Amino acid sequence: MQQIINFIIRNKIVLLYLLLFSISLFFTIQTHSYHKSKFVNSANFLSGGIYGSVNDVSEYFNLKSQNQLLQEENNYLRSLVYNTTDTLAKPFLDTIQSGATYKFTPAIVIKNSYSATNNMLTINKGARDSIKQDLGVITSKGILGIVDNISNKYATVISILNTKSRISAQLKKTNHFGSLVWDTKSPNIIQLQEIQKIAPVKKGDTIVTSGLSSIFPKNIPIGTVQSFNLDVAENYYIINVKLFNDMTNIEHVYVIENKDASEINSLLNATNE
């Protein structure tokens, strides 16, 4: 305490000057509008910069939650699209209602292969999230694959870049349909086979899912016609389809469950028997 008192006594002149300077600065700012505006602007700039920096940091750490909210919103909108054929009713349809045919579950791809012969993906949703075998998987751009094996928290997906994959697809502008397969040559191109040669195929035509199975709804995008030619017997087209998806860069996906799948499959099995 004594040291503090001695310091004040030795430096009282300096402290007095500082006090007088502060008082004069205060009155200058208060009595001169120009100086006052400059001071206020400087203070606002400083505080604004601090708040802006804090907000930027906060936004950075909230990116994960914001992405999740965006994915859930996209999930809701997709349910609207695929659960009704009435365009006017789409904005008002509650997809949680019991009448909704398709349920969409957002997921994240944690592993993806695209350079092998039979490529697979792994997603971060499993049995505890009601994920089952043979559910379809899509992205915001188009079709991706079909769920294969499931654990409690994860599931593997048979990619469309897999020689074991066969998915029903069609020309969007007509009802001509065939089987979607992969010749293993490029991760960007797959083949649509068994399209009758009477079909009006043109380069750039859009290819979509046919809806002729219980896995995928109709009209999910797949890609566009890059080229086509007749098979050996010259009865059907083999169409090279350029995918909308970049299969080398997949993260956010949606798992599709057709709630009527069991009923449809039971009816088909009974018919085949």
N, C-alpha and C positions, 0 to 999 in steps of 0.2 A: 504494500500500500504506500509506504514511504517513497519507494522508487517512482511510483506513478505521480505522486505529488511533486517530487523533485523534477520530474520530466516536464510537468505542466508549467512549473515556475520558470524553468530554463527556456521553455519554448512558448511562453505566453504571448510574445510579440508575434510569432508566426501564427499561433492560433487566432489571435485577434485579427490579423490580416485575412485569414481564411474566412472568419466570421463576417467581416465587413464585405469581402468579395461575394460571399453567398447572398448577403442581404441586397447588395447592389444588383447582382444578377437577377434576383427575384423581382425587384422593382422594374428593372429594364424590360424583362419579359412581360410583366403585367401591364406596363404603360405604353409599350410599343407593339402595335398589332403585327408588324412585320416579323419582329423577333419572336413574338408569341406563336405565330403560325408556323415558323420554322421549327421551333421547339416541339410543338405538338406533332408536326409531321414527322420529325425525327423519332419521337417517342412511339408514334404509331408504326413507323417502319420497323423499329426494333422489336416491338411486341408482336407485330404481324409476322415478322420473320421467325420469331420463336414459336408462335402458334402454328405457323405453316410447317415448320420442321417437325414439331410434335405430331401434327396431323399426318404428315407424310409417313412418319415412323409407324403411327397407329394404323394407317391404311395398309402399310406393308405387312404388318403382323395379322391384319384381318383378311388378307387375300384368300386364305384357305377357306374361311367361313363364308366369304362372299361368293367364291366359286361354287361352294356347296349349295348356297341359296339359289344361284343362277341355274345350276344343274337341276335342282328340284323344280324350279319354275319351268324349265324346258320339259321336264318330265310331265308336269301337269298339262302343258300345251300339247304334247304328243298324245297324251291320253284323250284330249278333246278331239284331235284329228282322227284317231283310229277307232274311236268308240261311237261315232255317229256319222251318218251319211247326209244328215240335214245341215247344210251350210249355215242357215240362219240360227240353228240351235246350238252350234258349236261353242260360241262364247258363253253360253249359259249352262252348259252341261256339267253336272257334278260327277266327276269320274269315280268318286268313292261310292256312288250308289250301287246297289246290288245288280243293276242291269248292265253295268259296264263290262264288256267282253274282255278287254285287254288291260293288264296291270303292268306298269312300267317301274322298274327299280334301278336307280342310278348306281353306278359302280365305277371303280378306278382300275385300269389295267396296271398290274405290277410286274408283269413279264410278258414279252411279246417276241415271237420268232417269225421270220418271214423269208428266210433264205434256205430253209430245209425243204424236203419233199412233202412232209406231213407236218405243217406248222400248227402250233398251239399258242394260246394266250392264257394268262392267269389273272383273275379279277379278285378284288378284295371283298366279295360277298359270297356267302355260302348258305348252308342249311338253316342257320339261325336267322337268316334274312329271307327265308322261304324260297331260296333258289333251288331249282330241281333240274334233273337231267332233261335234255331235249328242249330247253327254253331257248328262244332266239336272242341274239345279241346284236345291237346296232349302235351307231354313233349318230351325231347330229347331221352327218353327211350321207349315211347309208348303211347297208348291211355289213355285218362283220363275221358272224359265225353262229355256232350252236353249242350250248352248254353240254359238256361231256361228263366229267366227274366232279363230285362235290365233297368238301369236308365241312366242318362246322362253320369256319370263317372264310373259306376260299372256294373257288371253283375254277376248273379248266374249261377252255372253250376251243372247239375245233374251228380253226380259222377257215375262211373261204379259200385261203391259199393252202389247201390240203387235198391230196389226191383222193381221200376218202369222202370228201364233201360233195354232195349233190343236192342242189336247192332249186326248186321250181321258180322260173322267172319268165317274163314275157316282154314283148314290145309294148311300150306304154300306150301307143296310139292304136293298137289293135289287140285282139284277144289271142294272138298266136303265141304259144308258150313252149318252153323246152326246159332242159336241165342245165344248170350252171355248174361247170367243172373248171379245173385248173390244169394247165399243161406243164407247170413248173418252170416256165421260161422267164417270166417277169413278175415281180410283186405288184405291178401296176395294171396288168392285163389278165383277165380270165376269159373263159370261153362259154358261150351259150350254144348248146347243141340241140338238134332235133327240131329246129324251126323249119316248117314246110317251105318249099321253094316258091310257093304261090304268095308267101307273105311279102308285103311291100317294104322291104328293108332298105334303109338309106344311111349313109355315113352321118353320124351325129345324132341319130335317133336315141331316145332315152330308154334304158332297160330298167324294169322295176320287178319287185316280187309279184307273183301271180295270185297269191292268196289261196292256192289249191292244196295247202297243207294246214295242219293245225298249229304250226310253229310261228309263221310270220303273217302279219296282216297284208292285205293287198296294197300295192303301190308304194312300198318302201323303196327309195332310190337305190340303184346299184351302180350304174355308170352309163356311158354312151358308146354307141357303135363306132369302133375305130376302123374296122375292115371286116369283110365277110367273103366266103366262097362256098361252093357246093361240096358236099362230101363225095367219096369215091363213087357211090351209086347215083349221085346227082339227084337225090330226092329231098335232101334236107340241107339247110345252111349251117355252117359252123361260123359263128360270129365272134370276133375278138372284141371284148368289151373293156374300155378304159374305165377303171374304177373312180368313183367320186372320192372315196377314202384314200388317204395316203397311208397304206398299210405299214409303212415303216415308222409312222409317227402317230400312235394311238394312245390316248390317255382316258378321257371321259367316255363312258359307254352307258347303254341302257339295256337291261335284261327284260325281255317281253314274256309275259305269261298269258296264254290264252286260257281263260277260266273255263271255257267249254271244251278244252282239249280232250279230257278223259271221255266225255260223252261222245265226241266226234270219233275218237279212235275206237271206242267200243263198238260203235255202229259200223265202222269200216271193217273191223275184224270179223264181226258177225256176218257181214256181207260176203267177205272173202271165203269164209268157212262154208 
